[in-house]
Amino acid sequence: MTEPRHILSQLSAAASDHPTRPSVISRGTVLSFRDLEEQSNQCASGLRFHGVERGTRVVMLVRPGIEFVTISFALVKLGAIAVFVDPRMGRQNLSRCLEEVRFDAFIGSLRANIARVVLGWGRDSNKLCINVSRVKAPGVLSYEEIMRHGQMAQPLAAADPDQVAAVVFTSGSTGTPKGVVYTHRMFSAQVASLAESFQIRSGEVDLTTFPLFALFNPGLGMTTVFPDIDFTRPGKVDPNTLVKCIRVHNATHMFGSPALLDRLGRFGERRGGTLPSMRRVLVAGAPASIRTLRALRTFLKPEAEIHCCYGATEALPICSISGRDLLAETFTEPEKGSCLGLPIKGVKLAVVKVVDGPIKAWCDDLLVNSGEVGELVAGGANVSHSYWNRRENDLTKIEMTGGTVLHRMGDLGYIDERGHVWFCGRKSQRIVTSSGTLYTVPCEGVFDQHPRVRRSALIGVGQPPNQLPVLCVELENRSHKRELARIKRELFSMAERYPHLRQIESILFHPGFPVDARHNAKIIREQLSIWAAKRIS
């Protein structure tokens, strides 16, 4: 892959080549590419007037929309460091992340600014604080004031591609949230990789359901449409709102979590019809179920593509497989795990031995044999090399000769004889019993085939190497006691067909699995383990 262009040069080119084309559409307001270029210049100038400069750390807790995109690009133009945190990661995690990054400026909604005061974020020194809400906040600068103090002159663009552009905190669904360091080179490489891997073309329209991904769109020449939804709850989104937005704006592209797309697919099954403008749907955040893919497939026109993407905040994208391939019989053998497809061009992916501690340096002895389960590691221009001020680097990074850094994904899987990568579950969630190790995804896939099962989760109760494997089941609909007994017998019968599942002696029905805050798709098995332990003790 050739060296990608800086994101600012891509925005400038779009503003020059397509000045009147809509860049961002949100809540009835349209911002053209020329408008975005000029207003982000003006915003950058206003921020610089108030002391924001190269290297300034700026927390962004702004509602997705025009101001969110404008401010983000203004910070890029100044060479400042945008700090993105997930507002649903919990009060303690939020406070810990903001204390760790030691921000210089805070830009947020009225609610975010109130939380900043009440919870004492950044009280150790005077900070530049900006309120983006229309309701005024006393003692805090408004977004309108920043724009009034700005000039239309072009601010100095960040020239060094290896300079830090942003710190993006993980959601903390499987551990403490960590601040992933994004350089300008990494950000540009991700844009280039998405464009090349999925044939995204300038002039397309993106229905944005994950706000951070909207920042890729100006570099891709795509129009960003923000639907009127609660972006913090993708698993609760009203699918009718999405459908209306797609049809009104003729959206051609969307990037969504399995939880959101499952609701969209089920809506299509109930209502019928199609989404004629939609060319491509990218699924990310967790593996999508076969049921979700089938439902979504019927809602799209025949030539539309579904791509299931694998990656992480630290590395995106890493692998991809089309929905058509995933629905083929070859890839739907549940005991094999979930197929992630082939590595994206330019990504180095390998499978190494399962090690719970740090791996200081690379050696070929780390590699497992073909088809053997190990930890997935990845490297490339679109992969972050570090976290912000964190010692966890020792656990998640592997140094190679020549300065290359591999990121340990924390996921278990293997590569088959055709080069396809398979996912078997999180390393921290494997179950180590006296009879051997069980991996979550190859086990759960068997039980998920039952027509009454919405999803299942294999968890371990007790301590390795003597954990008790317990299957937790979330049903499609509530069932009475007699029916639950019948379903449980049928699940045990399914387990008998697979030697690796015969260790499971306990099946528990759960009313609704706990899931991650960001995508509402990753099952938090650690919480299920605590819940299950109380019921089988």
C-alpha positions as CSV (number, residue, x, y, z in Angstrom):
1,M,0.0,0.0,0.0
2,T,1.4,3.4,-1.0
3,E,1.8,6.1,1.6
4,P,-1.7,7.5,2.3
5,R,-2.4,11.2,1.9
6,H,-2.8,13.3,5.1
7,I,-6.5,13.6,6.0
8,L,-6.4,17.4,5.7
9,S,-5.2,17.3,2.1
10,Q,-8.1,14.9,1.4
11,L,-10.6,17.3,2.9
12,S,-9.1,20.3,1.0
13,A,-9.3,18.3,-2.2
14,A,-13.0,17.4,-1.6
15,A,-13.7,21.1,-0.8
16,S,-12.0,22.1,-4.0
17,D,-13.4,19.4,-6.3
18,H,-16.9,19.2,-4.8
19,P,-17.5,22.4,-2.9
20,T,-21.3,22.2,-2.8
21,R,-21.6,18.5,-2.1
22,P,-23.0,17.8,1.3
23,S,-20.3,16.8,3.8
24,V,-22.4,16.5,7.0
25,I,-26.2,16.3,7.5
26,S,-27.5,16.4,11.0
27,R,-30.9,17.4,12.5
28,G,-32.0,19.2,9.4
29,T,-28.8,21.2,8.8
30,V,-26.5,20.6,5.8
31,L,-22.8,21.4,5.8
32,S,-21.1,21.3,2.4
33,F,-17.4,20.2,1.9
34,R,-16.5,23.8,1.4
35,D,-18.4,24.8,4.5
36,L,-16.6,22.1,6.5
37,E,-13.2,23.3,5.3
38,E,-14.0,27.0,6.0
39,Q,-15.8,26.4,9.3
40,S,-13.1,24.1,10.7
41,N,-10.5,26.7,9.7
42,Q,-12.5,29.3,11.6
43,C,-13.0,27.0,14.6
44,A,-9.3,26.2,14.6
45,S,-8.5,29.9,14.6
46,G,-10.9,30.6,17.4
47,L,-9.4,27.8,19.5
48,R,-5.9,29.0,18.8
49,F,-7.0,32.5,20.0
50,H,-7.9,30.8,23.3
51,G,-4.6,29.0,23.6
52,V,-5.1,25.7,21.9
53,E,-2.0,24.8,19.9
54,R,0.1,21.9,18.7
55,G,0.2,19.2,21.4
56,T,-2.7,20.6,23.5
57,R,-4.8,17.7,24.9
58,V,-8.5,18.4,24.3
59,V,-11.2,16.2,25.7
60,M,-14.2,15.8,23.3
61,L,-17.6,14.9,24.9
62,V,-19.7,16.4,22.1
63,R,-23.0,15.1,20.7
64,P,-22.6,13.6,17.3
65,G,-23.4,16.1,14.6
66,I,-22.0,19.1,12.7
67,E,-20.1,20.6,15.7
68,F,-18.5,17.2,16.5
69,V,-17.0,16.9,13.0
70,T,-16.1,20.6,12.7
71,I,-14.3,20.7,16.0
72,S,-12.5,17.4,15.4
73,F,-11.1,18.7,12.1
74,A,-10.2,22.0,13.7
75,L,-8.1,20.2,16.3
76,V,-6.4,18.2,13.5
77,K,-5.5,21.4,11.7
78,L,-4.0,22.8,14.9
79,G,-2.0,19.7,15.6
80,A,-3.8,19.4,18.9
81,I,-4.5,16.0,20.5
82,A,-8.2,15.1,20.6
83,V,-9.1,12.8,23.5
84,F,-12.2,10.7,22.9
85,V,-13.8,8.8,25.8
86,D,-17.0,6.8,25.8
87,P,-19.6,8.5,28.0
88,R,-21.1,5.1,29.0
89,M,-17.9,3.6,30.4
90,G,-19.0,4.5,33.9
91,R,-18.3,7.4,36.3
92,Q,-15.2,5.8,37.8
93,N,-13.7,4.8,34.5
94,L,-14.4,8.2,33.0
95,S,-12.7,10.0,35.9
96,R,-9.7,7.6,35.8
97,C,-9.3,8.2,32.0
98,L,-9.5,11.9,32.2
99,E,-7.1,12.0,35.2
100,E,-4.7,9.8,33.3
101,V,-4.6,12.0,30.2
102,R,-4.3,15.3,32.2
103,F,-6.2,17.3,29.6
104,D,-5.6,21.0,28.9
105,A,-9.0,21.8,27.4
106,F,-12.5,20.4,27.7
107,I,-15.2,20.6,25.0
108,G,-18.6,19.1,25.7
109,S,-22.3,19.4,26.0
110,L,-23.9,21.3,28.9
111,R,-24.5,17.9,30.6
112,A,-20.8,17.0,30.2
113,N,-19.7,20.3,31.6
114,I,-21.9,19.9,34.6
115,A,-20.4,16.4,35.2
116,R,-17.0,18.0,34.8
117,V,-17.7,20.4,37.7
118,V,-19.6,17.9,39.9
119,L,-17.0,15.1,39.5
120,G,-14.0,17.4,39.7
121,W,-12.5,16.6,36.3
122,G,-9.4,18.7,35.8
123,R,-9.9,20.8,38.9
124,D,-6.2,20.8,39.6
125,S,-5.6,23.8,37.3
126,N,-7.4,26.3,35.1
127,K,-8.7,24.7,31.9
128,L,-10.2,26.0,28.8
129,C,-13.8,24.8,28.9
130,I,-16.2,25.1,26.1
131,N,-20.0,24.4,26.0
132,V,-21.4,23.2,22.7
133,S,-25.0,23.0,23.8
134,R,-27.4,25.8,22.8
135,V,-28.3,26.3,26.5
136,K,-25.7,28.6,28.0
137,A,-23.5,27.6,30.9
138,P,-22.2,30.3,33.2
139,G,-18.4,30.8,33.3
140,V,-17.8,28.6,30.3
141,L,-17.1,29.7,26.7
142,S,-19.7,28.8,24.1
143,Y,-19.0,27.3,20.7
144,E,-20.5,30.5,19.1
145,E,-17.9,32.6,21.0
146,I,-15.1,30.4,19.7
147,M,-16.4,30.8,16.1
148,R,-16.7,34.6,16.6
149,H,-13.1,34.8,17.6
150,G,-11.9,32.8,14.7
151,Q,-10.7,33.9,11.3
152,M,-11.0,32.3,7.9
153,A,-7.2,32.1,7.4
154,Q,-5.8,28.6,6.9
155,P,-4.2,27.4,10.3
156,L,-1.0,25.6,10.3
157,A,-1.6,21.9,9.4
158,A,0.2,19.1,11.3
159,A,3.1,18.2,9.1
160,D,4.6,15.3,11.0
161,P,2.7,12.1,10.2
162,D,4.0,10.4,13.3
163,Q,2.8,13.2,15.6
164,V,-0.1,12.1,18.0
165,A,-3.4,13.1,16.5
166,A,-5.8,11.6,19.1
167,V,-6.1,9.4,22.1
168,V,-9.1,7.1,21.8
169,F,-10.1,5.2,24.9
170,T,-11.3,1.7,24.6
171,S,-14.7,0.9,26.2
172,G,-13.3,-1.2,29.0
173,S,-15.7,-4.0,28.3
174,T,-13.0,-6.6,29.0
175,G,-10.8,-4.7,31.3
176,T,-9.7,-1.2,32.3
177,P,-10.2,1.4,29.5
178,K,-6.9,2.3,27.8
179,G,-6.1,5.3,25.7
180,V,-5.0,4.2,22.3
181,V,-2.6,6.6,20.6
182,Y,-3.5,7.5,17.1
183,T,-0.9,9.2,14.9
184,H,-1.8,11.1,11.7
185,R,-0.1,8.3,9.7
186,M,-2.3,5.7,11.4
187,F,-5.5,7.6,10.9
188,S,-4.7,8.2,7.2
189,A,-3.8,4.5,6.8
190,Q,-7.1,3.5,8.2
191,V,-9.0,5.7,5.7
192,A,-6.9,4.4,2.8
193,S,-7.4,0.8,3.9
194,L,-11.2,1.2,4.2
195,A,-11.4,2.8,0.7
196,E,-9.3,0.1,-0.9
197,S,-10.7,-2.9,0.9
198,F,-14.3,-2.1,0.4
199,Q,-14.2,-0.1,-2.9
200,I,-15.7,3.0,-1.2
201,R,-16.0,5.8,-3.8
202,S,-16.3,9.5,-3.5
203,G,-19.8,10.7,-3.6
204,E,-21.3,8.0,-1.5
205,V,-23.6,8.7,1.5
206,D,-22.9,7.1,4.9
207,L,-25.5,6.6,7.5
208,T,-23.4,7.0,10.6
209,T,-24.2,4.9,13.6
210,F,-20.8,4.9,15.2
211,P,-19.7,8.6,15.5
212,L,-16.0,8.2,15.5
213,F,-16.1,6.5,12.1
214,A,-17.7,9.7,10.7
215,L,-14.2,11.2,10.9
216,F,-13.1,8.8,8.1
217,N,-15.8,10.1,5.7
218,P,-14.3,13.5,4.5
219,G,-11.1,11.7,3.6
220,L,-13.3,9.2,1.6
221,G,-15.3,11.9,-0.1
222,M,-18.5,10.5,1.5
223,T,-21.4,12.5,2.9
224,T,-22.0,11.8,6.6
225,V,-25.7,11.6,7.7
226,F,-26.3,11.5,11.5
227,P,-29.6,9.8,12.2
228,D,-31.7,11.1,15.2
229,I,-30.9,8.2,17.5
230,D,-29.2,7.7,20.9
231,F,-25.7,6.7,19.7
232,T,-24.8,5.4,23.2
233,R,-27.5,2.6,22.9
234,P,-27.1,0.9,19.5
235,G,-28.9,-2.2,20.8
236,K,-32.0,-0.1,21.6
237,V,-32.2,2.0,18.4
238,D,-35.5,2.4,16.6
239,P,-35.0,0.7,13.3
240,N,-37.8,2.7,11.7
241,T,-35.8,5.8,12.3
242,L,-32.8,4.3,10.5
243,V,-34.9,3.1,7.5
244,K,-36.5,6.5,7.1
245,C,-33.1,8.2,7.2
246,I,-31.6,5.8,4.7
247,R,-34.5,6.3,2.3
248,V,-34.7,10.1,2.6
249,H,-30.9,10.6,2.0
250,N,-30.4,7.6,-0.3
251,A,-27.7,6.3,1.9
252,T,-25.3,3.9,0.2
253,H,-23.1,2.8,3.1
254,M,-23.4,2.1,6.8
255,F,-21.0,0.8,9.5
256,G,-23.0,-0.8,12.4
257,S,-22.7,-3.1,15.4
258,P,-24.3,-6.5,15.3
259,A,-26.8,-5.4,17.9
260,L,-28.0,-2.5,15.8
261,L,-28.1,-4.5,12.5
262,D,-30.0,-7.3,14.2
263,R,-32.8,-4.9,15.0
264,L,-32.6,-3.5,11.5
265,G,-32.8,-7.0,9.9
266,R,-35.7,-8.1,12.1
267,F,-37.5,-4.9,11.2
268,G,-37.1,-5.8,7.6
269,E,-38.4,-9.3,8.1
270,R,-41.5,-7.9,9.8
271,R,-42.3,-5.1,7.4
272,G,-40.9,-6.4,4.1
273,G,-39.5,-4.2,1.3
274,T,-35.9,-3.4,0.7
275,L,-33.4,-0.6,1.1
276,P,-32.7,0.1,-2.7
277,S,-30.0,2.7,-2.3
278,M,-27.8,0.7,0.2
279,R,-24.8,-0.7,-1.6
280,R,-22.7,-1.9,1.4
281,V,-23.0,-2.7,5.1
282,L,-20.0,-3.1,7.3
283,V,-20.5,-5.1,10.5
284,A,-18.0,-4.4,13.3
285,G,-17.7,-4.6,17.1
286,A,-18.3,-8.3,17.5
287,P,-19.1,-11.3,15.3
288,A,-22.6,-11.2,13.7
289,S,-24.8,-14.2,14.1
290,I,-25.9,-16.2,11.1
291,R,-29.5,-15.2,11.9
292,T,-28.6,-11.5,11.8
293,L,-26.9,-11.9,8.5
294,R,-29.7,-13.8,6.9
295,A,-32.3,-11.2,8.1
296,L,-30.2,-8.3,6.9
297,R,-29.6,-10.0,3.6
298,T,-33.3,-10.1,2.8
299,F,-33.6,-6.4,3.5
300,L,-31.0,-5.4,0.9
301,K,-31.1,-5.5,-2.8
302,P,-29.3,-8.6,-4.3
303,E,-26.2,-6.9,-5.5
304,A,-25.6,-5.1,-2.1
305,E,-22.7,-6.4,0.0
306,I,-22.4,-7.2,3.6
307,H,-18.8,-7.3,5.0
308,C,-18.0,-8.6,8.5
309,C,-15.0,-6.7,9.7
310,Y,-12.6,-7.7,12.4
311,G,-10.5,-5.2,14.3
312,A,-10.2,-3.2,17.5
313,T,-9.7,0.4,18.7
314,E,-6.0,-0.4,18.5
315,A,-6.1,-1.9,15.0
316,L,-8.7,-1.3,12.3
317,P,-9.4,-3.1,10.0
318,I,-7.6,-6.4,10.3
319,C,-9.7,-9.0,8.5
320,S,-12.9,-9.1,6.5
321,I,-15.2,-11.6,5.1
322,S,-18.3,-11.0,2.9
323,G,-21.7,-12.0,4.2
324,R,-22.3,-14.2,1.2
325,D,-19.1,-16.2,2.0
326,L,-20.0,-16.4,5.7
327,L,-23.4,-17.8,4.9
328,A,-21.9,-20.5,2.7
329,E,-21.9,-24.0,4.2
330,T,-18.1,-24.1,4.4
331,F,-18.1,-21.3,7.0
332,T,-21.1,-22.2,9.1
333,E,-19.8,-25.3,10.9
334,P,-20.3,-23.9,14.4
335,E,-17.8,-26.1,16.2
336,K,-15.0,-24.4,14.2
337,G,-15.6,-21.0,15.6
338,S,-16.4,-17.8,13.7
339,C,-14.6,-17.1,10.4
340,L,-13.1,-13.6,10.2
341,G,-12.0,-14.0,6.6
342,L,-8.6,-13.0,5.1
343,P,-6.3,-10.4,6.5
344,I,-6.7,-6.9,4.9
345,K,-4.0,-5.9,2.4
346,G,-1.0,-4.4,4.2
347,V,-1.7,-6.1,7.6
348,K,0.7,-8.6,9.1
349,L,-1.3,-11.2,11.0
350,A,0.1,-14.2,12.9
351,V,-1.0,-16.7,15.6
352,V,1.3,-17.1,18.6
353,K,1.3,-19.4,21.7
354,V,-1.1,-18.5,24.5
355,V,0.9,-16.5,27.1
356,D,-0.8,-14.7,29.9
357,G,2.2,-12.5,30.7
358,P,4.3,-10.1,28.6
359,I,6.2,-11.1,25.5
360,K,9.2,-8.8,25.4
361,A,10.5,-9.6,21.9
362,W,9.5,-11.5,18.8
363,C,11.0,-15.0,18.1
364,D,9.8,-17.6,15.6
365,D,9.3,-20.1,18.4
366,L,6.2,-18.1,19.4
367,L,4.3,-19.2,16.3
368,V,1.9,-22.1,16.6
369,N,1.3,-24.8,14.0
370,S,-1.2,-24.3,11.2
371,G,-4.7,-24.9,12.5
372,E,-3.6,-24.7,16.1
373,V,-5.4,-22.2,18.4
374,G,-3.3,-19.3,19.8
375,E,-3.5,-15.6,20.3
376,L,-4.0,-13.3,17.2
377,V,-1.4,-10.6,16.8
378,A,-1.4,-7.9,14.1
379,G,0.8,-5.2,12.7
380,G,0.7,-2.6,10.0
381,A,0.4,1.1,9.3
382,N,-3.2,1.1,10.6
383,V,-2.2,-0.5,14.0
384,S,-1.4,1.7,17.0
385,H,2.0,1.2,18.6
386,S,1.2,2.4,22.1
387,Y,-1.3,3.5,24.8
388,W,-1.2,6.8,26.4
389,N,1.0,6.7,29.5
390,R,0.2,3.1,30.2
391,R,2.4,0.2,31.4
392,E,0.0,-2.3,29.7
393,N,2.2,-1.8,26.6
394,D,4.4,-4.6,28.1
395,L,1.4,-7.0,27.9
396,T,-0.1,-6.0,24.5
397,K,2.9,-5.1,22.3
398,I,5.6,-7.3,20.8
399,E,8.7,-5.6,19.5
400,M,10.2,-6.9,16.3
401,T,13.6,-6.1,14.7
402,G,13.5,-2.9,12.6
403,G,11.2,-1.1,15.0
404,T,8.0,-2.9,13.9
405,V,5.4,-3.4,16.6
406,L,2.8,-6.2,16.7
407,H,-0.3,-5.7,18.8
408,R,-1.6,-8.6,20.8
409,M,-5.4,-8.6,20.1
410,G,-6.3,-10.6,23.3
411,D,-8.3,-12.8,21.0
412,L,-7.8,-16.5,20.4
413,G,-8.1,-18.1,17.0
414,Y,-6.3,-20.0,14.2
415,I,-5.5,-19.9,10.5
416,D,-6.9,-22.7,8.4
417,E,-5.2,-24.3,5.4
418,R,-6.7,-21.7,3.0
419,G,-5.4,-18.8,5.0
420,H,-8.7,-17.8,6.5
421,V,-8.6,-16.6,10.1
422,W,-11.0,-18.0,12.7
423,F,-12.1,-16.4,16.0
424,C,-12.5,-18.7,19.1
425,G,-13.1,-16.1,21.8
426,R,-11.3,-13.8,24.2
427,K,-8.1,-15.1,25.8
428,S,-9.2,-13.9,29.2
429,Q,-12.6,-15.8,28.8
430,R,-11.3,-19.3,28.0
431,I,-12.4,-22.0,30.4
432,V,-9.6,-24.2,31.8
433,T,-11.0,-27.4,33.3
434,S,-9.4,-30.5,34.6
435,S,-10.1,-32.2,31.3
436,G,-8.7,-29.4,29.1
437,T,-9.4,-25.9,27.7
438,L,-12.8,-24.8,26.2
439,Y,-13.0,-21.8,23.9
440,T,-16.2,-19.8,24.1
441,V,-17.2,-19.2,20.4
442,P,-16.8,-22.8,19.0
443,C,-18.9,-24.0,21.9
444,E,-21.6,-21.3,21.8
445,G,-22.0,-21.6,18.1
446,V,-23.4,-25.1,18.5
447,F,-26.1,-24.1,21.0
448,D,-27.0,-20.9,19.1
449,Q,-28.4,-23.1,16.3
450,H,-31.4,-24.0,18.6
451,P,-34.4,-22.0,17.2
452,R,-35.4,-20.8,20.7
453,V,-31.9,-19.5,21.6
454,R,-31.2,-15.9,20.9
455,R,-27.6,-16.3,22.1
456,S,-25.5,-18.3,24.5
457,A,-22.4,-17.7,26.6
458,L,-20.1,-20.3,28.0
459,I,-18.5,-19.2,31.3
460,G,-16.3,-20.7,33.9
461,V,-17.1,-20.9,37.6
462,G,-14.1,-21.3,39.9
463,Q,-10.4,-21.0,39.3
464,P,-8.3,-22.5,36.6
465,P,-7.3,-25.3,36.0
466,N,-10.4,-26.6,37.7
467,Q,-13.2,-24.4,36.4
468,L,-16.7,-25.7,36.0
469,P,-18.0,-24.9,32.5
470,V,-21.6,-23.4,32.6
471,L,-23.7,-22.5,29.6
472,C,-25.8,-19.4,30.1
473,V,-28.7,-19.0,27.6
474,E,-30.7,-16.0,26.6
475,L,-33.9,-17.1,24.8
476,E,-35.7,-15.4,21.9
477,N,-38.9,-15.1,24.1
478,R,-39.9,-15.8,27.6
479,S,-40.9,-19.4,28.3
480,H,-42.8,-21.2,31.1
481,K,-41.1,-23.6,33.4
482,R,-42.1,-26.8,31.6
483,E,-40.9,-25.4,28.3
484,L,-37.6,-24.4,29.8
485,A,-37.0,-28.0,31.0
486,R,-37.7,-29.2,27.4
487,I,-35.3,-26.7,25.9
488,K,-32.6,-27.6,28.4
489,R,-32.9,-31.3,27.5
490,E,-32.6,-30.4,23.8
491,L,-29.5,-28.4,24.5
492,F,-27.9,-31.2,26.4
493,S,-28.8,-33.5,23.5
494,M,-27.0,-31.1,21.1
495,A,-23.9,-31.2,23.3
496,E,-23.7,-35.0,23.1
497,R,-22.8,-34.8,19.4
498,Y,-19.6,-33.0,20.2
499,P,-16.9,-34.5,22.5
500,H,-15.6,-31.1,23.6
501,L,-19.1,-30.1,24.9
502,R,-19.7,-33.1,27.1
503,Q,-18.0,-31.4,30.0
504,I,-20.9,-29.0,30.3
505,E,-23.1,-30.2,33.1
506,S,-25.0,-26.9,34.0
507,I,-27.3,-24.8,31.8
508,L,-28.8,-21.6,33.2
509,F,-31.4,-19.3,31.6
510,H,-30.6,-15.6,31.8
511,P,-33.2,-12.8,31.1
512,G,-30.8,-10.6,29.2
513,F,-27.0,-10.8,28.9
514,P,-24.9,-7.8,30.1
515,V,-23.1,-6.3,27.0
516,D,-20.5,-3.7,26.3
517,A,-21.4,0.0,26.4
518,R,-20.0,0.9,23.0
519,H,-21.5,-1.7,20.6
520,N,-24.1,-3.5,22.9
521,A,-22.8,-6.7,21.2
522,K,-19.9,-8.1,23.3
523,I,-21.2,-10.3,26.1
524,I,-19.6,-9.5,29.4
525,R,-19.0,-13.0,30.5
526,E,-17.1,-11.9,33.7
527,Q,-20.4,-10.6,35.1
528,L,-22.2,-13.8,34.0
529,S,-19.7,-15.8,35.9
530,I,-20.5,-14.0,39.1
531,W,-24.2,-14.4,38.5
532,A,-23.9,-18.2,37.6
533,A,-21.7,-18.9,40.7
534,K,-24.5,-17.8,43.0
535,R,-26.9,-20.2,41.4
536,I,-24.9,-23.4,41.3
537,S,-23.1,-23.1,44.6
